[in-house]
Amino acid sequence: MRKVESVLITGTTSGVGRALLEHYAKGGARVVAVNRRRVAELEAQFPSVRFECADVRSAQQVERLVHGLAESAQLPRAFILNAGINRVDNDQAFELASYREFIDTNLYGVLNFVQPLTQSPTGHVVRHVIAISSMANYVGNPYGLGYCTSKRALTMCFDVWSRMYAETDLVFQQVMLGPVPTAMYSMTDQFPAWMARIRGLCCISPEQTVQAISRFALTRRKKLFIPWRGVPLYLSMWLGQSLIPGFFQGRKTLAGKVRRKPGPTHDASRDE
Ligand SMILES: NC(=O)c1ccc[n+]([C@@H]2O[C@H](COP(=O)([O-])OP(=O)(O)OC[C@H]3O[C@@H](n4cnc5c(N)ncnc54)[C@H](OP(=O)(O)O)[C@@H]3O)[C@@H](O)[C@H]2O)c1
């Protein structure tokens, strides 16, 4: 396992990002932490960390940050693009603004880093771009339309880039997380009780998650799936949706809740 000497991490104010920050800072790595807001307590706790304020949704802010690091020869070896959002969305009706926020954060929040990195001049240093994604991208979840589709798009992009840039100094890696008890995980959702129980059994802690990510970072492996014990949850979500008609019906989802009145039937004979 190669030691990470320098790393940029997005979204370090809580959850997995906060645990990553702690792990690398305590391990003596040069850490750049990117958050959309300043947290004085965090900055005081980790004086060796360089805290940068940027909203990952803003291409200009991210580009300025990456160019600034490159110009001062401070571009880290690893970029752990962890910032993300999740909540029950589009449950009453489709809302474009809500959907756009997911795509802007979970998808463009990563792509905004990839653009300047792929355009920066090639060098002798191999840089690893590591996206923190989710197993949910494979199975979908009607309670998280924006979340699942944004993570799915990310998977496709990274699959393509990891082949496209295979022989270059850029390595694209993805971490497919299962449930981790963080602020995001504890959002209220509409899972049936038995499924919520399975999810509880499938969890691993942010610290265990970080241990696995740190063993994976700086390898040439494209994907890390953790935890394997999350498989029963995702299998039951997938089977429920695919095989049982009306599995999610009657619950508070887009499919179960919205009842639009049918419009007037078009009578073609009247057009003549
Ligand atoms: N927890 C799970 O069960 C789980 C499962 C699968 C995948 N994941 C993935 O793991 C990653 C971390 O999630 P988590 O569970 O640690 O969630 P979390 O505790 O809610 O942390 C999310 C972090 O992202 C930051 N963030 C959100 N929008 C941002 C923006 N526009 N610009 C900059 N930072 C922003 C948040 O900052 P603020 O404090 O400012 O909001 C926070 O620091 C996410 O990508 C998530 O999809 C988590």
The ligand as a MOL file (V3000), in Angstrom:
LIG
                    3D

  0  0  0     0  0            999 V3000
M  V30 BEGIN CTAB
M  V30 COUNTS 48 52 0 0 0
M  V30 BEGIN ATOM
M  V30 1 N -23.7250 7.8310 4.1100 0
M  V30 2 C -24.0650 6.9020 3.2440 0
M  V30 3 O -24.8330 5.9640 3.5810 0
M  V30 4 C -23.5410 6.9330 1.8370 0
M  V30 5 C -23.8210 5.8370 1.0100 0
M  V30 6 C -23.3480 5.8480 -0.2890 0
M  V30 7 C -22.5810 6.9240 -0.7450 0
M  V30 8 N -22.3240 7.9680 0.0760 0 CHG=1
M  V30 9 C -21.5400 9.1080 -0.4680 0
M  V30 10 O -20.5240 9.5160 0.4310 0
M  V30 11 C -20.2530 10.9080 0.2500 0
M  V30 12 C -20.2170 11.5900 1.6170 0
M  V30 13 O -21.4770 11.4910 2.2220 0
M  V30 14 P -21.7210 11.5220 3.8010 0
M  V30 15 O -22.5330 10.3480 4.1290 0
M  V30 16 O -20.4410 11.7470 4.5190 0 CHG=-1
M  V30 17 O -22.6830 12.8130 3.8980 0
M  V30 18 P -22.6690 14.1220 4.7930 0
M  V30 19 O -22.2680 13.8010 6.1920 0
M  V30 20 O -23.9840 14.7680 4.5520 0
M  V30 21 O -21.4930 15.0190 4.1400 0
M  V30 22 C -21.6340 15.6340 2.8970 0
M  V30 23 C -20.5400 16.6690 2.7400 0
M  V30 24 O -20.6430 17.2530 1.4300 0
M  V30 25 C -20.6140 18.6680 1.5740 0
M  V30 26 N -21.2830 19.3670 0.4760 0
M  V30 27 C -22.5730 19.2340 0.0540 0
M  V30 28 N -22.8090 20.0660 -0.9670 0
M  V30 29 C -21.6580 20.7360 -1.2040 0
M  V30 30 C -21.2690 21.7420 -2.1340 0
M  V30 31 N -22.1350 22.2240 -3.0310 0
M  V30 32 N -19.9910 22.2030 -2.1060 0
M  V30 33 C -19.0960 21.7340 -1.1870 0
M  V30 34 N -19.4100 20.7810 -0.2830 0
M  V30 35 C -20.6730 20.3010 -0.2850 0
M  V30 36 C -21.3080 18.9120 2.9070 0
M  V30 37 O -21.0370 20.2350 3.3330 0
M  V30 38 P -22.0980 21.1090 4.2180 0
M  V30 39 O -21.8280 20.7180 5.6370 0
M  V30 40 O -21.7360 22.5170 3.9000 0
M  V30 41 O -23.4780 20.7340 3.7680 0
M  V30 42 C -20.6640 17.8230 3.7450 0
M  V30 43 O -19.3780 18.2230 4.1570 0
M  V30 44 C -21.3600 11.4490 -0.6690 0
M  V30 45 O -20.8600 11.6340 -1.9720 0
M  V30 46 C -22.3980 10.3420 -0.6550 0
M  V30 47 O -23.1620 10.2790 -1.8320 0
M  V30 48 C -22.7760 8.0060 1.3640 0
M  V30 END ATOM
M  V30 BEGIN BOND
M  V30 1 1 1 2
M  V30 2 2 2 3
M  V30 3 1 2 4
M  V30 4 1 4 5
M  V30 5 2 4 48
M  V30 6 2 5 6
M  V30 7 1 6 7
M  V30 8 2 7 8
M  V30 9 1 8 9
M  V30 10 1 8 48
M  V30 11 1 9 10
M  V30 12 1 9 46
M  V30 13 1 10 11
M  V30 14 1 11 12
M  V30 15 1 11 44
M  V30 16 1 12 13
M  V30 17 1 13 14
M  V30 18 2 14 15
M  V30 19 1 14 16
M  V30 20 1 14 17
M  V30 21 1 17 18
M  V30 22 2 18 19
M  V30 23 1 18 20
M  V30 24 1 18 21
M  V30 25 1 21 22
M  V30 26 1 22 23
M  V30 27 1 23 24
M  V30 28 1 23 42
M  V30 29 1 24 25
M  V30 30 1 25 26
M  V30 31 1 25 36
M  V30 32 1 26 27
M  V30 33 1 26 35
M  V30 34 2 27 28
M  V30 35 1 28 29
M  V30 36 1 29 30
M  V30 37 2 29 35
M  V30 38 1 30 31
M  V30 39 2 30 32
M  V30 40 1 32 33
M  V30 41 2 33 34
M  V30 42 1 34 35
M  V30 43 1 36 37
M  V30 44 1 36 42
M  V30 45 1 37 38
M  V30 46 2 38 39
M  V30 47 1 38 40
M  V30 48 1 38 41
M  V30 49 1 42 43
M  V30 50 1 44 45
M  V30 51 1 44 46
M  V30 52 1 46 47
M  V30 END BOND
M  V30 END CTAB
M  END
